[in-house]
Amino acid sequence: MGYYLNSTQVLSLYKSEVDSPYFVDKSLLLKELFPLVKAGNKHICITRPRRFGKSVMAAMVGAFFSKGIDSSCIFDSLKIAQNSKETSDRSAAVDEPLDYRKYMNQYNVIYINFIDAANENDSYSEFIGTIKEILQEDLREEFPEVPFRKKGTAIQDLRMIYERTQKKFILIFDEWDCIFHKSYTSNEDRKSFINWLAAMTKDTGYVALSYMTGVLPIAKYSSGSTINNFQEYTMATDDLFSEYFGFTEAEVDELYARYQKRTSHCEIAREDLKYWYDGYHTPSSERMYNPRSVVEALTRNRIRSYWTAMGTYGEIATYIANDCADIKKDVAVMVVGEAVPAKIEEYAATSMNLTTRNEILSAMVVYGFLNYEDGKVHIPNRELMDEFAKTIRERENLGYINRLAAESDRMLSATLKGDTKTMEEILQYTHNTETPLLDYNDETELTAVVNLVYLAARDSYYVERLETPPSCASAASRICHAENASRLSDAKNKAGKGFVDFIFYPERTGDDGIILELKVGDAPETAIAQIKDRNYILKFRGKMAEKKRHSGRVRLVGIGYDKKEKEHHCKIEIVQNV
């Protein structure tokens, strides 16, 4: 047993997950790997955003196959064992019964977590040099009978072991791309690393299986260093393995039931988990939750942003600041909850210089900032929506969307004070700003402007757009109960009865609620009348009752826009004792 070879570390890592009160059994992933191991010389790379369980699954694979440990104490009680029994019971109807014991703890496993290696060294040469040195020490200690070359390399040692013993290895490379994000890594270093991975895995008889994970797809820098032996599986385009990364709806239901049993004072509602952490989809449109955030929320009995706090979210500002083909406009529209068309080119994310709109949106999908479905991208949930909103408000280099959002604190304050004059001045400011959003004949862009000038409301309000169809086709619309996640109905658009309806539900008991309607070519009084006609106050009251909060008053906000004069007029009416 060594540091990388047949390490006991993987068993310890995975056992800590299994012992967690919110553990989700994904061991049936192993069933997908058995045929690959049996065939030999197979190589797969599974890429997912940060915090989607890649390292947990890599540790599971290592703990299962490694001959340096006995992991029966874990796997005999998991789904892979039950599935093996069920398959064996049906053995007469299949070619070969699945017996997981044929594979468990039967292989020499090399497990390398590249994040650990990257963080422990200060240069690329130290990083790769340390890996090579430790791996070679492990191999020579484990196989003292093999006549290694005195000055041979670790790869040469692996070839020599196979020639003399015919023993194959399973290679597990976790977070293969982390070295790309280190400031000390040059383009030449990246190419060198790709070449080393190719040499380790390509055209080698000693590999039974290469199992690699990361955020980035494998970069293809040149024909001489291409790793074309790997089959890649991404969240955006490949269904195989999708169910093993992220939590499904049924799994979150099960976790929530556990949470209710073990928590004396539950502060989290089931719909809160959907609102905050849902929104990702597999290519076959199955819902997927961010697993880390769900577990953290249930463990701490508190809904908040967990995943974003751990990620490198300064990247969002960098992407938005690259104003390629109106990327800022796209972001402003997505912050409303709309999806925008995009052609996702996942390999573009490996570029250090993103220059086109599709490259930038592709990178944001790969890193998990956006979800991709049916040819469109959207912000998946409240956790990410808050991060986008925060970025827009704080980064001056984002131009006009920052300037509009910067007015949002003043706009919310004026609304709560009933200062319609200031509200009108702020809305008029949007027309004095050089912005492509101000095509007021376009519903989506109009909504984006109103949303931006009320962006500060997200800090203390749950914001919902109304007129949501009960059955939605788009990804953004399917999270209808999440903040700003739905389109207006076609009937409303055709009837010309208005463009934007918002309800602001206060998070704090006693704060005023806000119901907002904007009318184009009509007076603000007409907007308020429409709010009353559609009984939005009853909807507000029902939602507050669900949340077990008592509200004080509701402010009905009517905004009228005169297209000819390009002027806004505002009116506020207060409804007491809601």
Residue pairs with C-beta under 8 A, 6 or more apart in sequence:
1 7
1 8
1 68
1 69
2 134
2 137
2 138
2 139
2 141
2 142
3 134
3 137
3 138
4 110
4 111
4 112
4 131
4 134
4 135
4 138
5 68
5 108
5 109
5 110
5 135
5 138
5 139
5 142
6 66
6 67
6 68
6 69
6 108
6 109
6 142
7 62
7 66
7 68
7 109
7 111
8 68
8 69
9 111
10 59
10 62
10 63
10 66
10 69
10 109
10 111
10 172
11 63
11 66
11 69
11 71
11 74
13 55
13 56
13 59
13 63
14 56
14 59
14 60
14 62
14 63
14 71
14 74
15 63
15 74
17 23
17 56
17 59
17 60
18 74
18 78
20 295
21 258
21 262
21 299
22 255
22 258
22 259
22 294
22 295
22 298
22 299
24 247
24 251
24 254
24 255
24 291
25 78
25 79
26 53
26 56
26 57
26 60
26 243
26 244
27 60
27 64
27 75
27 78
27 79
27 80
28 79
28 80
28 83
28 244
29 57
29 60
29 61
29 241
29 244
30 60
30 61
30 64
30 80
30 100
30 103
31 80
31 83
31 98
32 240
32 241
33 61
33 209
33 211
34 98
34 100
34 103
36 42
36 44
36 209
37 65
37 103
37 107
37 170
37 208
37 209
40 168
40 207
40 208
40 209
41 204
41 205
41 207
41 208
42 207
42 208
42 209
42 210
42 231
43 201
43 207
43 209
43 210
43 212
43 229
43 230
43 231
44 209
44 210
44 211
44 212
44 230
44 231
44 232
44 233
45 176
45 212
45 213
45 214
45 217
45 218
45 230
45 231
45 232
45 233
46 54
46 57
46 211
46 212
46 213
46 232
46 233
46 241
46 245
47 213
47 214
47 215
47 216
47 217
47 232
47 233
47 234
47 235
47 346
47 366
48 54
48 213
48 215
48 234
48 235
48 245
48 246
48 368
49 215
49 235
49 366
49 367
49 368
50 215
50 307
50 310
50 311
50 367
50 368
51 290
51 291
51 292
51 293
51 307
51 310
51 311
51 368
52 235
52 245
52 246
52 290
52 291
52 292
52 368
53 244
53 245
53 246
53 291
53 292
54 174
54 175
54 213
54 214
54 245
55 113
55 174
55 175
55 213
57 213
57 244
57 245
58 111
58 113
58 172
58 174
58 211
58 213
59 111
59 174
61 170
61 172
61 211
62 109
62 111
62 172
63 69
63 71
63 74
64 71
64 75
64 80
64 103
64 104
64 105
65 103
65 104
65 105
65 106
65 107
65 109
65 170
66 105
66 107
66 108
66 109
66 111
66 170
67 105
67 106
67 107
67 108
67 109
68 109
69 105
70 105
71 104
71 105
72 104
72 105
75 81
75 100
75 104
80 100
81 100
83 98
83 100
84 97
84 98
84 99
84 100
84 101
87 94
87 97
87 98
88 97
88 98
88 99
90 97
91 97
107 168
107 169
107 170
107 208
108 142
108 167
108 168
108 169
108 170
109 169
109 170
109 171
109 172
110 135
110 138
110 169
110 170
110 171
110 172
111 172
111 174
112 131
112 135
112 172
112 173
112 174
113 174
113 175
114 173
114 174
114 175
114 176
114 177
114 178
114 179
115 174
115 175
115 178
117 127
117 130
117 131
118 127
118 178
118 179
118 182
120 130
121 127
121 130
122 184
123 184
124 179
124 182
124 184
124 185
124 186
124 189
124 192
124 193
127 179
127 182
128 192
128 193
128 196
132 153
132 154
135 154
136 153
136 154
136 157
139 148
139 154
139 157
139 158
139 161
140 146
140 148
140 157
143 161
143 165
145 164
146 157
146 160
146 161
146 164
146 165
147 160
147 164
148 156
148 157
148 160
149 156
149 160
152 160
155 199
155 200
158 169
158 200
158 204
158 206
159 204
159 205
159 206
161 167
161 206
162 168
162 204
162 205
162 206
167 206
168 205
168 206
168 207
168 208
169 206
169 207
169 208
170 207
170 208
170 209
170 210
170 211
171 200
171 201
171 207
171 209
171 210
171 211
171 212
172 211
172 212
173 197
173 210
173 211
173 212
173 213
174 212
174 213
175 213
175 214
175 215
176 197
176 212
176 213
176 214
176 218
177 214
177 215
177 216
177 219
177 350
178 214
179 185
179 189
179 190
179 193
180 190
180 216
180 219
180 350
181 312
187 352
190 219
190 221
191 221
191 222
191 225
194 218
194 219
194 221
194 225
194 227
195 224
195 225
197 227
198 225
198 226
198 227
198 229
200 210
201 207
201 210
201 227
201 229
201 230
202 227
202 229
203 229
210 230
212 230
215 366
215 367
215 368
216 349
216 350
216 366
217 232
217 234
217 346
217 347
217 349
217 350
217 366
218 227
218 230
218 232
219 347
219 350
220 226
220 227
220 228
220 347
232 238
233 240
233 241
234 346
234 366
235 242
235 245
235 246
235 280
235 282
235 288
236 283
236 344
236 346
236 365
236 366
236 372
237 283
237 344
237 346
238 283
239 282
239 283
239 284
242 282
242 283
242 284
242 286
242 288
243 282
243 286
245 288
245 291
246 280
246 288
246 289
246 290
246 291
247 255
247 288
247 289
247 290
247 291
247 294
248 286
248 287
248 288
248 289
249 286
249 287
249 289
251 289
252 270
252 273
252 274
252 289
252 294
253 270
255 294
255 295
255 298
256 268
256 270
256 273
256 298
258 298
259 266
259 268
259 298
259 301
260 266
263 298
263 301
265 301
266 301
267 301
267 302
267 303
268 297
268 298
268 301
268 302
268 303
269 547
271 481
272 297
272 303
273 289
273 294
273 297
273 303
274 289
274 479
274 481
274 482
275 381
275 382
275 462
275 479
275 481
275 482
275 483
276 293
276 297
276 303
276 305
276 381
276 382
276 383
277 289
277 290
277 293
277 294
277 297
277 381
277 383
278 287
278 288
278 289
278 380
278 381
278 479
278 482
279 287
279 371
279 378
279 379
279 380
279 381
279 384
279 475
279 479
279 482
280 287
280 288
280 289
280 290
280 368
280 371
280 380
281 287
281 288
281 371
281 373
281 475
282 288
283 373
285 373
290 307
290 368
290 381
290 383
292 306
292 307
292 310
293 305
293 306
293 307
293 383
296 306
297 303
297 304
297 306
305 383
305 386
305 387
306 383
307 383
308 383
308 384
308 386
308 387
311 367
311 368
313 387
313 391
315 367
315 369
316 364
316 369
316 387
316 388
316 391
317 391
317 394
317 395
317 397
317 398
319 327
319 354
319 360
319 363
319 364
319 369
320 327
320 328
320 331
320 391
320 392
320 395
320 398
320 401
321 395
321 397
321 398
322 354
322 355
322 360
323 399
324 354
324 355
324 356
324 357
324 359
324 360
325 356
325 357
326 357
326 436
327 357
327 360
327 361
328 398
328 399
328 400
328 401
329 436
329 437
329 445
329 448
330 340
330 357
330 361
331 388
331 392
331 401
332 392
332 401
332 437
332 448
332 451
332 452
333 340
333 444
333 445
333 448
334 340
334 370
334 377
334 378
334 379
334 388
335 379
335 385
335 388
335 389
335 392
335 448
335 451
335 452
335 455
335 484
336 444
336 447
336 448
336 451
336 465
336 484
337 378
337 379
337 385
337 465
337 476
337 482
337 483
337 484
337 485
337 486
338 378
338 444
338 447
338 448
338 476
338 487
339 373
339 376
339 377
339 378
339 474
339 475
339 476
340 361
340 376
340 377
340 378
341 375
341 376
342 357
342 358
342 361
342 362
342 365
342 372
342 375
342 376
342 377
343 358
343 375
344 358
344 361
344 362
344 365
344 372
344 377
345 358
345 359
345 362
346 362
346 365
346 366
348 354
348 356
348 358
348 359
348 362
348 363
349 359
349 362
349 363
349 365
349 366
349 367
351 359
351 363
354 360
354 363
361 370
361 377
364 370
364 377
365 371
365 372
365 377
368 384
369 379
369 384
369 387
369 388
370 377
370 378
370 379
370 380
370 384
371 377
371 378
371 379
371 380
371 475
373 474
373 475
374 473
374 474
374 475
376 474
376 475
376 476
378 474
378 475
378 476
379 385
379 388
380 479
381 479
381 482
382 482
382 483
385 458
385 482
385 483
385 484
386 458
389 405
389 455
389 458
391 398
392 398
392 401
392 402
392 405
392 452
392 455
393 402
393 405
393 406
393 408
393 455
393 456
394 402
395 402
396 402
400 433
400 434
400 435
400 437
401 435
401 452
403 433
404 429
404 430
404 433
404 435
404 449
404 452
404 453
405 452
405 453
405 455
405 456
407 426
407 429
407 453
408 452
408 453
408 454
408 455
408 456
408 457
409 456
410 422
410 426
411 422
411 423
411 426
411 453
411 454
411 456
412 454
412 456
412 457
413 419
414 420
414 422
414 423
414 426
415 423
415 454
415 514
415 555
415 557
415 572
416 512
416 555
418 555
418 572
418 574
420 570
420 571
420 572
423 559
423 568
423 570
424 567
424 568
424 569
424 570
426 453
427 453
427 559
427 568
427 570
428 567
428 568
430 437
430 438
430 449
430 453
431 438
431 566
435 449
437 445
437 448
437 449
437 452
438 445
438 449
439 445
439 446
440 446
440 520
440 561
440 563
443 488
443 493
443 499
443 500
446 499
446 500
446 518
446 520
447 465
447 499
447 500
450 500
450 502
450 516
450 518
450 559
451 484
454 463
454 502
454 504
454 516
457 463
457 504
457 514
458 483
460 506
460 507
460 508
460 511
461 504
461 505
461 506
461 507
461 514
462 483
462 504
462 505
462 507
463 483
463 484
463 502
463 503
463 504
463 505
464 481
464 483
464 484
464 502
464 503
464 505
464 543
465 484
465 485
465 486
465 488
465 500
465 501
465 502
466 486
466 488
466 501
466 502
466 503
466 536
466 539
467 486
467 488
467 489
467 492
467 501
468 477
468 480
468 486
468 487
468 489
469 477
469 486
469 487
469 489
472 478
472 480
472 486
472 487
474 487
476 485
476 486
476 487
477 485
477 486
477 487
479 485
480 486
488 499
488 500
488 501
492 498
497 530
498 517
498 518
498 519
498 520
498 527
498 530
499 518
499 519
499 520
500 516
500 517
500 518
501 515
501 516
501 517
501 531
501 534
501 536
502 514
502 515
502 516
503 513
503 514
503 515
503 516
503 536
503 539
503 540
503 543
504 513
504 514
504 515
504 516
505 513
505 540
505 543
505 544
505 547
506 512
506 513
506 549
506 551
509 549
509 550
509 551
510 550
510 551
510 552
511 551
511 552
512 551
512 552
512 553
512 554
512 555
512 574
513 540
513 544
513 551
513 553
513 554
513 555
513 578
514 554
514 555
514 557
515 531
515 536
515 537
515 540
515 554
515 555
515 556
515 557
516 557
516 558
516 559
517 527
517 528
517 530
517 531
517 556
517 557
517 558
517 559
518 527
518 559
518 560
518 561
519 526
519 527
519 530
519 558
519 559
519 560
519 561
520 560
520 561
520 563
521 561
521 562
521 563
522 560
523 558
523 560
523 569
524 558
524 559
524 560
524 569
524 570
524 571
525 558
525 560
525 571
526 558
526 560
527 557
527 558
527 559
527 560
527 571
528 556
528 557
528 558
528 571
528 573
531 537
531 556
531 558
532 556
537 554
537 556
537 575
537 578
540 551
540 554
540 578
541 551
541 578
544 550
544 551
544 578
551 578
552 576
552 577
552 578
553 574
553 575
553 576
553 577
553 578
554 574
554 575
554 578
555 572
555 573
555 574
555 575
556 572
556 573
556 574
556 575
557 570
557 571
557 572
558 570
558 571
558 572
558 573
559 568
559 569
559 570
560 568
560 569
560 570
560 571
561 567
561 568
561 569
562 568
562 569
